[in-house]
């Protein structure tokens, strides 16, 4: 029989504000799995619902802004947070709603500026890109765009690793404290660049021969937020998050007849 300590302290608290993935590999489902695997308490604000499987996104429906605002107020007013991660926000009004809440919080915010799914399906209304630039990025502690999102936000197109610094500077000019440019889609050794306007940190990892990588971006951003909630500084949080997501990619498994997910529980499996 397991003895429960008489005084149990809550673990660090992390809130994800994102879309739901019915296939369980990305979005809020990936965020909460990551948070559990890393030892923090995950909470969620659902901003949109997707019909999604291993083949792609068949449709999505954003929640009314008052529903998103109510979820944010409910968690922030009572439980509180040690870090926040944002993902799919779908529309201008939802981006602005979430940005307003982040501006009123002292917790670090990791912004994954989700534009498209792994399969190339759009998850952000074209007119919402301006709101991401003008309202959301200025309140971000760390923003984690992939190369498509860099181009969408800044017009900078990266074709090789030498272009990562230009991309980082362009995104940094939009106001976040730190920028993590994800270079995994470039040829050669995967390299990411973390930049705060002065300091530059380069992260590399082995390239695994595994096509089952659904949820990689959500998982990385959630892992960074989890480590920030545990008190790590940004470079250390990114380094530890990269280690976790690299293992999850290596253990990614087939699901359905398309692209399977990374394995969030890779450290717990025999």
Beta strands, then each sheet from edge to edge (+ up, - down):
strand 1: 13-21
strand 2: 41-53
strand 3: 56-62
strand 4: 83-86
strand 5: 108-111
strand 6: 142-143
strand 7: 178-182
strand 8: 190-195
strand 9: 200-205
sheet 1: 3+ 2- 1- 4- 5- 6- 7- 8+ 9-
end
